[in-house]
Amino acid sequence: MQPVAGSTPRETPDVGGAYPRLGQAQIELLGRAGTSRATAAGEVLIQEGTVGADFFVILQGTVVVVEGLHAAGGRQPAELGPGTRILEVHGPGRFLGELGLVEGQPAFVSTVSAEAGEVLQISGDDLRRAVLTDAAVGETILRAFLQRRVLLISAGAGTRIVGSRFSRDTLRLLEFAAANRLPHHLVDLEDDEQAQGILDRAGILADELPVVVLNASQVLKNPSNAELALAMGLRAVKEHSASYDLMVIGAGPAGLAAAVYAASDGLSVVLKEGFAIGGQAGTSPRIENFLGFPAGISGGELTERAIIQARKFRVQINVACRARSIELKDGEIRAEFHESGPASSRAALLATGVHYRRLPVPGLEKFEGISVFYAATVHEARLCGLQPVAVVGGGNSAGQAALFLAGAGAPVRLVVRGADLYADMSRYLAERIEEHPGIEVLLGANIVAVDGSGALERIVVDLGATGEQRSFDSRYLFIFIGALPHTEWLQGTVALDDHGFVLTGADLEDLPPEFSHLGRSRLPLETSVPGMFAAGDVRHGSVKRVTAAAGEGSTAVAMIHEHLRLLRDGPASARQGDGH
């Protein structure tokens, strides 16, 4: 094995602001919260898999960022072994770490001194305070951390998921990691020479696959999504010992906005999410019509910034907690969750969003999760490579996916049932699609058959206007053909419309007796159950846009305050009001 220390490697160029060099004033400001100390050649500063790592600013010397490190322990020199690779090299004035450092996630890579030097060392808690309260240095660090997360994901660095790409559990873990923007990569048993070596070193048997390798000593054997979420810092607690002011179910734009605004007002808030924070918006490669971001912002960055805000105001965030039931009993709202204990609160916001409809094509289900997807993230783009893909749908989600996949190099066919690309798609998207040389648009078309051995190989498209059916090579298929609300678990609890969307406010004609003791009428975003509100895509009549969902979530908080005042002060306060 080769030691890390040795000839000094060349510093990695700054990429899009990911590796800025701090000014002297910024270093002095951070120095008030940290301690300067010497480092030895080969010293491990951050070990991958470590939760609560410290933050380091390099004052002298060179530091390398590596993955797959075999550390000697303590301050003994680390060595580069099989499977170890250097990702980055940094010199004086630069700082170490990435987004997980401020979000409470384990380190996805290791950092090692390439030579003797000096660093400024700051605890993770002090770093979080600096990032969240001091604009002079906080925004520089946060912007760099956000960009580093994107680069790690794009480079296929981070947590190793070892298994077969044809295993549904392997694909489940890959999907969960991708949707939650966790740096990871697949070590494929089918064709990766490193796979067996990793299994042998960890003593993993075939029936224990797939496994998630956090570091050399931490391996999760076929974990559930909930177990992986806990290990990755995506779940604050397993059980809730006390009642909250507000329980938010669903962490898309509506749920995130409500959680942040409510917690910033001093309410105790728990945020429960069944699969991935950010919802469908979190997988969007670029949101170009969000107010205040003229150049656009990725759904991932928007989500990560919201998560950091939520943690700043002490929101209890729990991912992989799918809601099972909810009820109002004895003046308190209580919800049950799969793979999590119950939670109770004085008010609740339903923001569970929607999921995409499935294409009614025989045999499609056997390719789902392998070649057929309902979101287009970096993970799926990496799977596609330069192979032909098809995208089905005529709305903005389909348009964004087509542009993203084509931008990654895949030849794309966009299959649209309607005769006009502009009918359901924003004009700026439709124009960019028409201009893109890597996208072929099939209008008035429907997929009627799929075929392949083990994985998708071709699709058959009915071209409608001509009555012709044509077969196209397609290794992957992305489906965006409308949405159904996540309300199966609410049947019989709150009033729903004929399509399953939650009815609120004026859409509910009668006032149930449960409201009589409150001395008020139903509030605009309130459901048929007092104190239970709905916002975002799950609500009947909502505008299906990210900005609208975030607006509804924040608006709901004002109504929640009013409801909580009535619970505290009684009906008289509804007549007097207090100007909130």
C-alpha positions in Angstrom: 0.0 0.0 0.0 1.2 3.5 -0.8 1.2 6.2 1.9 -0.9 9.4 1.2 2.0 11.5 2.2 4.8 11.9 -0.4 5.2 14.1 -3.4 2.8 17.1 -3.2 -0.1 16.7 -5.7 -1.3 19.6 -7.7 -4.2 21.6 -6.3 -7.7 21.0 -7.8 -8.9 24.0 -9.8 -12.0 25.8 -8.4 -15.1 24.5 -10.2 -18.1 26.8 -10.2 -17.3 28.2 -6.7 -17.0 24.7 -5.1 -13.5 25.4 -3.8 -13.1 29.1 -2.9 -10.2 30.5 -1.0 -11.2 32.3 2.1 -9.9 35.9 2.7 -7.9 36.8 5.8 -10.8 38.6 7.3 -13.0 35.5 6.9 -10.4 33.2 8.4 -10.0 35.6 11.4 -13.7 35.6 11.9 -13.8 31.8 11.9 -10.8 31.7 14.1 -12.8 33.1 17.0 -14.7 29.8 17.2 -11.8 27.5 16.5 -8.3 26.5 17.3 -5.1 26.4 15.2 -3.0 23.3 15.3 -0.2 21.5 13.5 -0.9 18.5 11.3 1.3 15.5 10.4 1.8 14.0 7.0 -0.8 11.3 6.4 -3.0 12.5 9.3 -6.7 11.7 8.7 -8.7 14.9 9.5 -12.1 13.5 8.4 -12.8 9.8 8.1 -15.7 8.8 5.8 -18.7 7.5 7.7 -18.0 9.7 10.7 -21.0 11.7 12.0 -20.3 15.1 13.6 -16.9 15.7 12.0 -15.1 18.9 12.6 -14.6 21.7 10.1 -11.1 22.6 8.9 -9.6 25.6 7.2 -6.1 24.9 5.7 -3.6 27.4 6.9 -0.4 25.7 5.7 0.3 22.5 3.7 -1.8 20.4 1.3 -4.8 18.2 2.0 -6.3 15.5 -0.2 -9.9 14.3 -0.3 -10.2 10.6 -1.0 -12.7 7.8 -0.9 -12.2 4.2 0.1 -9.5 5.1 2.6 -7.9 2.5 4.8 -7.0 4.6 7.9 -4.5 3.4 10.5 -6.5 5.0 13.3 -5.9 8.1 15.5 -3.2 10.3 14.0 -1.2 7.5 12.5 -0.4 8.0 8.8 -3.1 6.7 6.4 -2.4 4.6 3.5 -3.9 4.3 0.0 -5.0 0.7 -0.6 -6.9 -1.0 -3.4 -10.0 0.9 -4.3 -8.8 4.2 -2.9 -8.9 7.2 -5.2 -8.0 10.9 -4.7 -10.9 13.2 -5.6 -9.6 16.6 -4.7 -6.5 18.4 -3.6 -6.5 21.7 -1.6 -4.0 24.2 -0.3 -3.9 27.1 2.1 -7.0 29.3 2.4 -9.4 26.5 1.4 -11.7 24.7 3.7 -12.8 21.0 3.9 -16.1 19.2 4.2 -19.4 19.3 2.2 -23.1 19.7 2.8 -23.5 16.7 5.2 -21.4 18.7 7.7 -24.2 21.2 8.2 -27.1 18.7 7.8 -25.9 16.2 10.3 -25.0 13.5 7.8 -22.0 11.1 7.9 -19.0 12.1 6.0 -19.1 10.6 2.5 -15.3 11.0 1.8 -12.1 11.2 3.9 -9.6 14.1 4.1 -5.9 13.5 4.7 -2.9 15.8 5.1 -0.6 15.1 2.2 2.3 16.8 4.1 2.9 18.4 7.5 1.0 21.7 7.9 -1.4 23.7 10.0 -5.2 23.9 10.1 -7.9 25.9 11.9 -10.2 23.3 13.5 -13.8 24.2 14.4 -16.5 22.0 15.9 -19.5 21.1 13.7 -21.9 22.9 16.0 -19.8 26.1 15.8 -19.7 25.8 12.1 -23.4 25.5 11.8 -23.9 28.6 13.9 -21.4 30.5 11.7 -23.1 29.4 8.4 -26.6 30.2 9.7 -25.9 33.5 11.4 -22.9 35.2 9.8 -23.5 36.3 6.2 -19.8 37.4 5.8 -18.6 33.8 5.7 -21.8 31.7 5.9 -23.0 32.1 2.3 -19.5 31.4 0.9 -19.3 28.1 2.8 -22.9 27.1 2.1 -22.6 27.9 -1.6 -19.4 25.8 -1.8 -21.0 22.9 0.1 -24.0 22.9 -2.2 -21.8 22.8 -5.2 -19.6 20.1 -3.7 -22.6 17.9 -3.1 -23.5 18.1 -6.8 -19.9 17.3 -7.9 -19.7 14.3 -5.5 -22.9 12.9 -6.9 -21.9 13.6 -10.5 -18.5 11.9 -9.9 -20.2 8.8 -8.5 -18.4 9.2 -5.2 -19.6 8.5 -1.7 -21.4 5.6 -0.1 -21.0 2.3 -1.9 -24.1 0.2 -2.6 -22.9 -3.3 -3.4 -25.3 -5.6 -5.3 -26.7 -6.6 -8.6 -28.2 -4.0 -10.9 -31.0 -6.6 -11.5 -31.9 -6.8 -7.9 -35.0 -4.9 -6.8 -33.6 -4.2 -3.4 -30.4 -2.8 -4.9 -32.5 -0.6 -7.2 -34.7 0.4 -4.2 -31.6 1.6 -2.3 -30.2 3.4 -5.4 -33.5 5.2 -5.9 -33.8 6.2 -2.2 -30.2 7.5 -2.2 -30.7 9.4 -5.5 -34.0 11.0 -4.4 -32.5 12.2 -1.2 -29.4 13.5 -3.0 -27.0 11.3 -1.1 -23.6 10.8 -2.8 -23.4 7.2 -3.7 -22.4 4.7 -6.4 -23.3 1.2 -7.3 -20.6 -1.5 -7.1 -22.2 -3.9 -9.5 -21.7 -7.6 -8.8 -22.3 -8.3 -12.5 -19.3 -6.4 -13.8 -17.3 -4.6 -11.1 -14.0 -6.3 -10.2 -13.9 -4.6 -6.8 -17.3 -6.0 -5.6 -16.1 -9.4 -4.4 -13.1 -7.9 -2.7 -15.3 -5.6 -0.7 -17.6 -8.5 0.3 -14.7 -10.7 1.3 -13.1 -8.0 3.5 -16.4 -7.3 5.2 -17.4 -11.0 5.5 -20.6 -10.5 3.6 -22.5 -13.6 2.4 -24.5 -13.8 -0.9 -27.9 -13.9 0.9 -27.1 -10.7 2.8 -26.9 -8.6 -0.4 -27.3 -5.8 -1.2 -25.1 -4.0 1.3 -24.4 -0.3 2.0 -20.8 0.3 2.8 -20.4 3.5 5.0 -16.7 2.8 5.7 -14.4 -0.1 6.3 -16.1 -0.9 9.6 -19.7 0.1 9.0 -21.8 -2.1 6.6 -25.6 -2.2 6.4 -26.9 -5.6 5.2 -29.9 -5.0 2.9 -31.3 -2.2 5.0 -34.8 -0.9 4.8 -35.2 2.7 3.6 -35.9 3.6 7.2 -32.7 2.0 8.4 -30.7 3.7 5.7 -32.3 7.1 6.5 -31.4 6.7 10.2 -27.7 5.9 9.3 -27.6 8.8 6.9 -28.9 11.4 9.3 -32.3 11.8 7.6 -34.2 10.8 10.7 -34.0 12.9 13.9 -35.7 10.4 16.2 -37.3 6.9 16.1 -40.0 7.7 18.7 -41.8 10.9 19.7 -42.1 11.3 23.5 -44.0 14.6 23.5 -46.7 16.3 21.5 -45.9 19.0 19.0 -47.7 22.2 18.1 -47.6 21.2 14.4 -47.1 18.0 12.6 -46.4 18.4 8.9 -46.8 15.2 6.8 -45.1 15.5 3.5 -41.8 17.4 2.8 -42.3 18.8 -0.6 -42.3 22.6 -1.2 -45.6 23.1 0.7 -44.5 21.0 3.7 -41.0 22.5 3.9 -42.3 26.1 3.7 -44.9 25.4 6.4 -42.3 23.7 8.7 -39.8 26.6 8.3 -42.4 29.4 8.8 -44.1 27.7 11.8 -40.8 26.9 13.5 -39.4 30.3 12.9 -42.5 31.6 14.7 -41.6 29.6 17.7 -43.9 26.6 17.2 -42.6 23.1 17.9 -42.7 21.2 14.6 -42.2 17.7 13.4 -41.8 17.0 9.6 -42.6 13.5 8.5 -41.8 12.4 4.9 -42.5 9.0 3.4 -39.7 8.8 0.8 -37.6 11.9 -0.1 -37.4 15.5 1.2 -38.3 17.9 -1.7 -40.8 15.5 -3.3 -41.0 15.7 -7.0 -39.7 19.3 -7.0 -36.5 18.0 -5.4 -35.7 15.9 -8.5 -36.2 18.8 -11.0 -32.8 19.6 -12.7 -33.8 23.2 -13.1 -36.7 25.4 -11.9 -36.6 28.5 -14.1 -39.8 30.3 -13.0 -39.2 30.4 -9.2 -39.4 34.0 -8.0 -36.0 35.6 -7.2 -33.9 33.1 -9.3 -33.7 34.6 -12.8 -31.1 32.1 -13.9 -33.1 29.2 -12.4 -32.3 27.0 -9.4 -32.2 23.2 -9.3 -34.8 21.5 -7.2 -32.0 19.9 -5.2 -30.4 23.2 -4.2 -33.8 24.7 -3.3 -34.6 21.7 -1.2 -31.2 21.6 0.6 -31.4 25.3 1.5 -34.9 24.7 2.9 -33.6 21.7 4.9 -30.9 23.8 6.4 -33.4 26.5 7.3 -35.7 23.9 8.9 -32.8 22.5 11.0 -31.8 26.1 12.0 -35.3 26.5 13.6 -35.1 23.0 15.2 -37.7 21.3 13.1 -37.6 17.5 13.8 -37.1 16.0 10.3 -37.9 12.3 9.8 -37.6 10.6 6.4 -38.9 7.1 5.4 -41.9 7.5 7.7 -44.9 6.8 5.5 -48.2 7.8 7.0 -50.6 5.0 7.8 -53.5 6.8 9.6 -54.4 10.1 11.3 -57.3 11.0 13.6 -58.5 13.8 15.9 -59.3 12.4 19.3 -59.9 14.2 22.6 -58.7 17.5 21.0 -55.4 16.0 19.8 -54.3 14.9 16.4 -52.5 11.5 16.4 -50.9 9.9 13.4 -49.4 6.4 12.8 -46.5 5.7 10.5 -44.9 2.7 8.8 -41.5 2.0 10.3 -41.8 4.7 12.9 -43.6 5.3 16.1 -46.8 7.5 16.3 -46.6 11.2 16.7 -49.2 13.6 18.1 -49.8 17.4 17.7 -52.3 20.1 18.3 -52.5 20.9 14.5 -51.5 19.1 11.4 -50.7 20.0 7.8 -51.3 17.4 5.0 -48.8 18.1 2.2 -48.3 14.6 0.8 -48.3 15.7 -2.8 -49.0 13.4 -5.8 -47.4 10.5 -7.6 -47.3 9.9 -11.3 -49.8 7.7 -13.1 -48.6 4.5 -14.6 -48.7 3.8 -18.3 -51.4 1.1 -19.2 -49.1 -1.0 -21.3 -49.0 -4.8 -20.9 -45.8 -6.1 -19.3 -44.5 -2.6 -18.3 -44.4 -3.5 -14.6 -41.6 -6.0 -15.0 -39.3 -3.2 -16.1 -40.2 -0.7 -13.4 -37.3 0.3 -11.3 -34.9 -1.4 -13.8 -35.6 0.4 -17.0 -38.8 2.4 -16.3 -38.7 5.4 -14.1 -41.0 8.2 -12.9 -38.2 10.7 -12.1 -35.1 11.8 -13.9 -32.2 12.5 -11.5 -28.4 12.3 -11.8 -28.7 8.6 -10.9 -31.0 7.8 -13.8 -28.9 9.9 -16.2 -25.8 8.0 -15.1 -27.6 4.7 -15.8 -28.7 5.9 -19.3 -25.3 7.0 -20.4 -25.5 7.5 -24.2 -28.2 4.9 -24.8 -31.5 5.8 -26.4 -34.3 6.7 -24.0 -38.0 7.7 -24.3 -39.9 10.2 -22.3 -43.7 10.1 -22.2 -45.7 13.2 -21.3 -46.6 16.6 -22.5 -46.3 18.7 -19.3 -43.4 20.6 -17.7 -42.1 17.6 -15.8 -41.7 15.6 -19.1 -40.1 18.6 -20.8 -37.6 19.1 -18.0 -36.7 15.4 -18.0 -36.2 15.3 -21.8 -33.9 18.3 -21.7 -31.9 17.0 -18.7 -31.4 13.5 -20.2 -30.5 14.9 -23.6 -28.1 17.3 -22.0 -26.3 14.3 -20.4 -25.8 12.9 -23.9 -28.6 10.4 -24.3 -30.6 10.5 -27.5 -34.2 11.2 -26.4 -37.6 10.6 -28.0 -40.4 12.7 -26.4 -43.7 10.9 -26.8 -46.7 13.3 -26.5 -50.3 12.2 -26.7 -51.6 15.6 -27.8 -51.1 17.3 -31.1 -49.6 20.5 -29.7 -46.4 20.6 -27.6 -47.4 24.0 -26.3 -50.8 23.0 -25.0 -49.7 21.8 -21.5 -46.0 22.8 -21.4 -44.5 26.2 -20.6 -43.5 28.1 -23.7 -39.8 28.4 -22.7 -39.5 24.6 -22.3 -41.3 23.8 -25.5 -39.1 26.2 -27.5 -35.9 24.7 -26.0 -37.1 21.2 -26.8 -37.8 22.1 -30.4 -34.4 23.6 -30.8 -32.5 20.7 -29.1 -30.8 18.5 -31.7 -30.8 15.5 -29.4 -34.6 15.4 -28.9 -37.1 13.9 -31.3 -40.7 14.9 -30.6 -43.5 12.4 -31.5 -46.9 14.2 -31.4 -50.2 12.5 -31.3 -48.4 9.3 -30.2 -48.9 6.6 -27.6 -46.7 3.7 -26.5 -48.7 0.5 -27.0 -46.1 -2.2 -26.3 -42.7 -2.7 -24.6 -40.2 -5.5 -25.1 -36.9 -6.7 -23.7 -35.1 -9.6 -22.0 -34.4 -8.7 -18.4 -34.3 -5.0 -19.2 -36.2 -2.8 -21.7 -34.9 -2.9 -25.3 -37.6 -1.4 -27.5 -40.9 0.3 -27.4 -43.8 0.2 -30.0 -45.4 3.6 -30.7 -48.8 4.2 -32.3 -48.4 7.4 -34.3 -52.1 8.1 -34.2 -52.7 10.5 -37.1 -51.3 8.0 -39.6 -52.4 4.9 -37.8 -48.9 3.6 -38.2 -47.1 1.6 -35.5 -43.4 1.8 -35.3 -40.8 0.1 -33.1 -37.9 2.2 -31.6 -34.8 1.1 -29.7 -35.2 2.4 -26.1 -33.1 1.2 -23.2 -34.9 3.4 -20.6 -38.4 4.8 -20.4 -39.4 7.8 -18.3 -43.2 8.4 -17.6 -44.8 11.7 -16.7 -48.5 11.4 -17.6 -50.3 13.2 -14.8 -50.6 12.6 -11.1 -52.7 10.9 -8.4 -52.8 12.3 -4.9 -51.2 10.4 -2.0 -54.4 10.1 -0.1 -55.2 6.4 0.1 -54.5 6.5 3.8 -56.9 9.4 4.3 -60.0 7.5 3.1 -62.8 7.9 5.6 -60.8 10.5 7.7 -61.1 13.8 5.7 -63.4 14.7 2.8 -61.9 14.0 -0.6 -63.1 14.9 -4.1 -63.9 12.3 -6.8 -60.3 12.1 -7.8 -58.9 11.7 -4.2 -57.7 15.3 -3.7 -58.3 16.8 -0.2 -61.2 19.3 0.0 -60.6 22.4 2.0 -62.4 25.7 3.0 -65.2 26.8 0.7 -65.1 23.6 -1.2 -66.7 22.0 1.8 -70.3 23.1 2.1 -71.5 21.9 5.5 -69.8 22.6 8.8 -69.5 19.4 10.9 -70.4 19.5 14.6 -66.7 19.2 15.5 -66.3 22.9 14.7 -69.2 24.1 17.0 -67.1 24.3 20.1 -64.4 26.4 18.4 -66.8 29.3 17.8 -65.5 29.9 14.3 -66.1 28.9 10.7 -63.7 26.7 8.7 -60.5 28.4 7.6 -59.7 28.5 3.9 -57.0 25.7 3.9 -58.7 23.7 6.6 -60.0 20.2 5.9 -63.3 18.7 7.1 -61.4 17.9 10.4 -60.8 20.9 12.7 -57.1 21.7 13.1 -56.1 19.6 10.1 -55.0 21.6 7.1 -53.9 20.8 3.5 -51.6 22.6 1.1 -49.8 22.0 -2.2 -50.6 19.5 -4.9 -52.6 17.2 -2.6 -55.3 19.8 -2.2 -58.3 20.1 -4.5 -58.0 23.2 -6.7 -54.3 23.9 -6.0 -52.1 25.3 -8.7 -49.6 22.6 -9.6 -46.5 24.8 -9.4 -43.6 24.9 -6.9 -44.1 28.5 -6.1 -47.8 28.0 -5.4 -47.1 25.1 -3.2 -44.6 27.0 -1.1 -47.0 29.9 -0.9 -49.8 27.7 0.3 -47.6 26.1 2.9 -46.6 29.5 4.4 -50.1 30.8 4.2 -51.4 27.7 6.1 -49.2 28.7 9.0 -51.2 31.9 9.7 -54.3 29.8 9.9 -52.7 27.3 12.1 -51.7 30.1 14.5 -55.4 31.2 14.6 -56.5 27.6 15.3 -53.9 27.2 18.1 -55.0 30.5 19.7 -58.6 29.3 19.9 -57.5 26.0 21.5 -55.5 28.1 24.1 -57.9 31.0 24.7 -61.3 29.7 23.8 -64.0 31.0 21.4 -64.0 34.5 22.8 -60.6 35.2 21.1 -62.2 34.5 17.7 -64.6 37.4 18.2 -62.0 39.8 19.6 -59.0 38.9 17.5 -55.5 40.0 18.2 -54.3 41.4 14.9 -52.0 38.4 14.0 
